[in-house]
């Protein structure tokens, strides 16, 4: 199955690279447009299952938080590359970085968390996680959200939610430093905060059949799986550009909001993490889902903010980061709700229902701002 999936994905990539311009030139006809859309979407989703499989294998071999961190960083690097490619290739996308980050926050923190906690509550009644790890994530996510997405609306140096070059460089350095410090602590002295807890809330140390601690796999054992992970991720990146073109055409034809395209692309790109998080919750591994969801939010902000700001500085393109007043309210409510959800040691269906309600409000406001 793995070989067939990779063969199908890379054959689709080759076909799209060779005949993509011809295929996209047929978008004026409804049937070819629909067929191209279904083809690209199907290949991307199938590749996403391959990403999830390899990520879960790495998580077992490396343990938390290293396994999920590899998946999270791989997906976010894809997202940053896509945003950067569009910004460097076009002059009319000043809000692309902002819209992408906001969509990811809403999808991950409200959509995936909401559905996951509902499923987990139905199957397991209550689920536990490591409180210190969740609190650490939120301590980083809150400033990484408020400073780039809220603060530009209130600075007086520039109008319309933009930043001066000095502010952009300073904020980029601050963001990289903060996220880098978090990664150092997550993978170093505080890595126990991000592991599955036992009944007493203490991190579980994996043991073998003899009761001895399980040692991480060697580099030689891990590298093939990292290679397979990248082999499944790259087709998603390459084909997402074509899918974006098809979606833009469909959205324009249907008269749908322009922001819908960014939301759909964010959903497609983050499908592997969403699937992995939901499977972890179903298996009663809430801490792994927390690492995936909150880690995706933190890494998206920590890597996208400096990328789009520095692209704007070096190319002279305007970069609008400040959210609209309505979206600031939704974002603030999401941060507050996430703090309340992850300040106890267990979660229930109620928290999931509330997160999902906020996500539906976000979707309504996309179509009717």
C-alpha positions as CSV (number, residue, x, y, z in Angstrom):
1,X,0.0,0.0,0.0
2,X,2.8,2.4,0.9
3,X,4.6,1.8,-2.5
4,X,1.3,2.2,-4.4
5,X,0.5,5.5,-2.5
6,X,3.9,7.0,-3.2
7,X,3.8,5.9,-6.8
8,X,0.4,7.5,-7.3
9,X,1.4,10.7,-5.5
10,X,4.7,11.2,-7.4
11,X,3.1,10.2,-10.8
12,X,0.5,12.9,-10.1
13,X,3.3,15.3,-9.3
14,X,5.1,14.5,-12.6
15,X,1.9,14.8,-14.6
16,X,1.0,18.1,-13.0
17,X,4.5,19.5,-13.6
18,X,4.5,18.4,-17.2
19,X,0.9,19.2,-18.1
20,X,-0.2,21.5,-15.3
21,X,-0.5,24.6,-17.5
22,X,-2.6,22.7,-20.0
23,X,-4.9,21.3,-17.3
24,X,-5.3,24.7,-15.5
25,X,-6.0,26.2,-18.9
26,X,-9.2,24.1,-19.0
27,X,-10.7,25.6,-15.9
28,X,-13.3,27.5,-17.9
29,X,-15.2,24.3,-18.5
30,X,-17.1,23.0,-15.4
31,X,-16.5,19.2,-15.9
32,X,-12.7,19.4,-16.5
33,X,-12.4,21.8,-13.5
34,X,-14.3,19.4,-11.3
35,X,-12.2,16.4,-12.4
36,X,-8.9,18.3,-11.8
37,X,-10.2,19.3,-8.3
38,X,-11.2,15.8,-7.4
39,X,-8.0,14.3,-8.7
40,X,-5.7,16.8,-6.8
41,X,-7.8,16.6,-3.6
42,X,-7.9,12.8,-3.6
43,X,-4.1,12.5,-4.1
44,X,-3.4,15.1,-1.4
45,X,-5.7,13.4,1.2
46,X,-4.3,9.9,0.4
47,X,-0.7,11.3,0.8
48,X,-1.9,12.8,4.1
49,X,-2.6,9.3,5.4
50,X,0.9,8.3,4.5
51,X,2.2,11.3,6.5
52,X,0.2,10.3,9.5
53,X,1.5,6.7,9.3
54,X,5.1,7.7,9.2
55,X,4.6,10.3,11.9
56,X,3.0,7.8,14.2
57,X,5.9,5.4,13.6
58,X,8.4,8.1,14.4
59,X,6.4,9.1,17.6
60,X,6.7,5.5,18.8
61,X,10.4,5.3,18.0
62,X,11.4,8.7,19.4
63,X,8.8,9.2,22.0
64,X,7.1,12.5,22.9
65,X,7.6,15.3,22.1
66,X,10.1,14.5,19.4
67,X,7.8,12.4,17.1
68,X,5.0,15.0,16.9
69,X,7.5,17.8,16.7
70,X,8.9,16.4,13.5
71,X,5.4,16.2,11.9
72,X,4.5,19.7,13.2
73,X,7.6,21.4,11.8
74,X,7.4,19.5,8.5
75,X,3.8,20.7,7.9
76,X,4.6,24.3,9.0
77,X,7.6,24.5,6.8
78,X,5.3,23.5,3.9
79,X,2.9,26.2,4.8
80,X,5.6,28.8,5.1
81,X,7.0,27.8,1.8
82,X,3.6,28.1,0.1
83,X,3.0,31.5,1.6
84,X,6.4,32.7,0.7
85,X,6.1,31.4,-2.9
86,X,2.9,33.3,-3.4
87,X,4.2,36.5,-1.9
88,X,7.3,36.4,-4.0
89,X,5.4,35.6,-7.1
90,X,2.6,38.1,-6.8
91,X,2.2,41.7,-5.7
92,X,-1.4,41.5,-4.6
93,X,-1.3,39.4,-1.4
94,X,-0.7,41.8,1.5
95,X,-3.0,39.9,3.8
96,X,-2.0,36.3,2.8
97,X,0.2,35.7,5.8
98,X,-2.4,37.1,8.2
99,X,-5.3,35.1,6.7
100,X,-3.3,31.9,6.7
101,X,-2.2,32.2,10.3
102,X,-5.7,33.1,11.5
103,X,-7.3,30.2,9.5
104,X,-4.8,27.8,11.0
105,X,-5.5,29.0,14.5
106,X,-9.3,28.7,14.1
107,X,-9.1,25.2,12.4
108,X,-6.6,23.8,14.9
109,X,-7.6,25.4,18.2
110,X,-11.4,25.4,17.6
111,X,-12.2,22.9,14.9
112,X,-9.8,20.0,15.6
113,X,-9.8,20.5,19.4
114,X,-13.6,20.8,19.4
115,X,-14.2,17.6,17.4
116,X,-11.4,15.8,19.2
117,X,-12.7,16.5,22.7
118,X,-16.2,15.5,21.7
119,X,-15.0,12.2,20.3
120,X,-12.8,11.7,23.3
121,X,-15.6,12.5,25.7
122,X,-17.9,10.0,24.0
123,X,-15.4,7.2,24.0
124,X,-13.5,7.8,27.2
125,X,-15.7,10.1,29.3
126,X,-12.8,12.2,30.6
127,X,-9.2,12.4,29.3
128,X,-6.1,13.5,31.1
129,X,-3.1,15.4,29.8
130,X,0.1,17.0,31.1
131,X,-1.0,20.4,32.5
132,X,2.5,21.8,32.5
133,X,3.0,21.1,28.8
134,X,-0.4,22.6,27.8
135,X,0.3,25.7,29.9
136,X,3.8,26.1,28.3
137,X,2.2,26.0,24.9
138,X,-0.4,28.6,25.8
139,X,2.2,30.9,27.4
140,X,4.0,31.0,24.0
141,X,0.9,31.1,21.8
142,X,-0.7,34.1,23.5
143,X,2.1,36.6,22.9
144,X,2.8,35.2,19.5
145,X,-0.8,35.8,18.5
146,X,-1.4,39.2,20.2
147,X,1.8,41.0,19.2
148,X,1.6,40.3,15.4
149,X,-2.1,40.0,14.8
150,X,-3.5,42.5,17.3
151,X,-0.9,45.1,18.1
152,X,-0.4,46.5,14.5
153,X,-4.0,47.8,14.6
154,X,-3.0,50.1,17.5
155,X,0.4,51.4,16.6
156,X,0.6,55.0,15.3
157,X,3.6,54.7,13.1
158,X,1.7,53.1,10.2
159,X,-2.0,52.8,9.3
160,X,-4.1,49.8,8.3
161,X,-2.5,47.1,10.4
162,X,1.0,47.3,8.9
163,X,4.4,47.7,10.6
164,X,7.4,49.9,9.9
165,X,10.5,48.1,8.7
166,X,12.1,48.6,12.1
167,X,9.1,47.1,13.8
168,X,9.0,44.3,11.4
169,X,12.6,43.3,12.0
170,X,12.3,43.7,15.7
171,X,9.1,41.6,15.9
172,X,10.7,39.0,13.7
173,X,13.8,38.7,15.9
174,X,11.5,38.5,19.0
175,X,9.3,35.8,17.5
176,X,12.3,33.7,16.4
177,X,13.9,34.0,19.8
178,X,10.8,33.2,21.7
179,X,9.9,30.2,19.6
180,X,13.5,29.0,19.5
181,X,13.7,29.2,23.3
182,X,10.5,27.2,23.6
183,X,11.8,24.5,21.3
184,X,15.0,24.3,23.2
185,X,13.1,23.8,26.5
186,X,10.6,21.4,24.9
187,X,13.3,19.1,23.5
188,X,15.7,19.6,26.5
189,X,15.2,20.1,30.2
190,X,11.4,20.3,30.1
191,X,10.7,17.5,27.7
192,X,8.8,15.6,30.4
193,X,6.1,18.3,30.4
194,X,5.0,17.0,26.9
195,X,4.7,13.3,27.7
196,X,1.5,11.4,28.5
197,X,0.8,11.6,32.3
198,X,-0.2,8.7,34.6
199,X,-3.2,8.8,36.9
200,X,-1.3,11.1,39.3
201,X,-0.6,13.6,36.5
202,X,3.1,12.6,36.3
203,X,4.7,12.0,32.9
204,X,4.9,8.3,32.0
205,X,8.2,6.8,31.1
206,X,8.0,4.1,28.5
207,X,9.3,0.7,29.6
208,X,9.8,-2.6,27.9
209,X,8.6,-6.1,28.9
210,X,11.3,-6.3,31.6
211,X,10.3,-3.0,33.1
212,X,13.4,-1.2,31.8
213,X,13.1,2.3,30.2
214,X,12.8,2.2,26.5
215,X,15.8,3.9,24.8
216,X,15.2,5.9,21.6
217,X,15.8,4.3,18.3
218,X,19.1,4.9,16.6
219,X,19.6,7.4,13.9
220,X,20.0,4.6,11.3
221,X,16.5,3.3,12.2
222,X,14.9,6.7,12.2
223,X,16.3,8.2,9.0
224,X,14.4,5.9,6.6
225,X,11.1,6.9,8.3
226,X,12.0,10.6,8.1
227,X,12.7,10.1,4.4
228,X,9.3,8.4,3.9
229,X,7.7,11.2,5.8
230,X,9.2,13.8,3.5
231,X,8.4,11.7,0.5
232,X,4.7,11.8,1.5
233,X,4.7,15.5,2.4
234,X,6.3,16.9,-0.7
235,X,3.5,15.9,-3.1
236,X,1.1,17.7,-0.8
237,X,3.1,20.9,-1.2
238,X,3.5,20.7,-4.9
239,X,-0.1,19.8,-5.7
240,X,-1.5,22.3,-3.2
241,X,-0.5,25.1,-5.6
242,X,-2.6,23.6,-8.4
243,X,-5.4,23.0,-6.0
244,X,-5.3,26.6,-4.9
245,X,-5.7,27.7,-8.5
246,X,-8.7,25.5,-9.0
247,X,-10.2,26.7,-5.8
248,X,-9.6,30.4,-6.7
249,X,-11.4,29.8,-10.0
250,X,-14.3,28.0,-8.3
251,X,-14.6,30.7,-5.6
252,X,-14.6,33.4,-8.3
253,X,-17.3,31.6,-10.3
254,X,-19.5,31.0,-7.3
255,X,-19.0,34.5,-5.9
256,X,-17.8,33.0,-2.6
257,X,-15.6,35.1,-0.1
258,X,-12.0,35.3,-1.1
259,X,-10.9,34.2,2.4
260,X,-12.5,30.8,1.7
261,X,-9.7,29.8,-0.5
262,X,-7.1,30.3,2.2
263,X,-9.2,28.4,4.7
264,X,-9.6,25.4,2.4
265,X,-5.9,25.4,1.6
266,X,-5.0,25.5,5.3
267,X,-7.4,22.6,5.9
268,X,-5.8,20.6,3.1
269,X,-2.2,21.3,4.2
270,X,-2.9,20.6,7.9
271,X,-4.9,17.5,7.1
272,X,-2.1,15.1,8.3
273,X,-1.9,16.8,11.7
274,X,-5.7,16.9,12.0
275,X,-6.0,13.2,11.2
276,X,-3.1,12.3,13.6
277,X,-4.6,14.4,16.4
278,X,-8.0,12.8,16.1
279,X,-6.6,9.3,16.0
280,X,-4.5,10.1,19.1
281,X,-7.6,11.3,20.9
282,X,-9.6,8.2,19.8
283,X,-6.7,6.0,21.3
284,X,-6.9,8.0,24.5
285,X,-3.6,9.7,23.9
286,X,-4.7,13.3,24.6
287,X,-1.3,14.5,25.3
288,X,-0.1,13.6,21.8
289,X,-3.1,15.5,20.4
290,X,-2.3,18.5,22.6
291,X,1.3,18.4,21.3
292,X,0.0,18.3,17.7
293,X,-2.8,21.0,18.0
294,X,-1.1,23.5,20.3
295,X,2.3,22.8,18.6
296,X,0.8,23.5,15.2
297,X,-0.5,26.9,16.5
298,X,2.8,27.8,18.1
299,X,4.9,26.8,15.1
300,X,2.7,28.5,12.6
301,X,3.0,31.8,14.4
302,X,6.7,31.3,15.3
303,X,7.7,30.6,11.7
304,X,5.2,32.4,9.5
305,X,5.4,35.8,11.2
306,X,9.1,36.3,10.7
307,X,8.9,34.8,7.2
308,X,6.2,37.1,5.9
309,X,7.6,40.2,7.6
310,X,11.1,39.7,6.3
311,X,9.8,39.0,2.8
312,X,7.9,42.3,3.0
313,X,11.0,44.2,4.2
314,X,13.3,42.8,1.5
315,X,10.8,43.1,-1.4
316,X,9.1,46.3,-0.3
317,X,5.7,44.6,-0.4
318,X,3.1,45.8,2.2
319,X,2.3,43.2,4.7
320,X,-1.0,43.6,6.6
321,X,-1.0,41.6,9.8
322,X,-3.6,43.3,11.9
323,X,-6.9,41.4,12.1
324,X,-10.3,43.0,11.6
325,X,-12.2,44.0,14.7
326,X,-14.5,41.0,14.3
327,X,-11.7,38.6,13.9
328,X,-9.8,40.1,16.9
329,X,-12.9,39.3,19.0
330,X,-13.0,35.7,17.7
331,X,-9.2,35.3,18.3
332,X,-9.3,36.7,21.8
333,X,-12.3,34.4,22.6
334,X,-10.3,31.4,21.3
335,X,-7.3,32.2,23.4
336,X,-9.4,32.7,26.5
337,X,-11.3,29.5,25.9
338,X,-8.1,27.5,25.2
339,X,-6.7,28.8,28.5
340,X,-9.8,27.6,30.4
341,X,-9.9,24.3,28.6
342,X,-6.2,23.5,29.3
343,X,-6.0,24.7,32.9
344,X,-7.5,21.6,34.4
345,X,-6.0,18.1,34.3
346,X,-8.9,16.5,32.4
347,X,-11.2,17.5,29.6
348,X,-14.8,16.6,28.8
349,X,-17.3,16.9,26.0
350,X,-18.4,20.3,27.2
351,X,-15.1,22.0,26.3
352,X,-15.3,20.3,22.9
353,X,-18.8,21.6,22.2
354,X,-17.8,25.2,23.1
355,X,-14.7,25.1,20.9
356,X,-16.8,23.7,18.0
357,X,-19.4,26.5,18.5
358,X,-16.7,29.1,18.2
359,X,-15.4,27.4,15.0
360,X,-18.9,27.5,13.5
361,X,-19.2,31.2,14.4
362,X,-15.9,31.8,12.5
363,X,-17.2,30.0,9.4
364,X,-20.4,32.0,9.5
365,X,-18.4,35.3,9.7
366,X,-16.4,34.2,6.6
367,X,-19.5,34.1,4.5
368,X,-21.3,37.0,6.3
369,X,-18.9,39.4,7.9
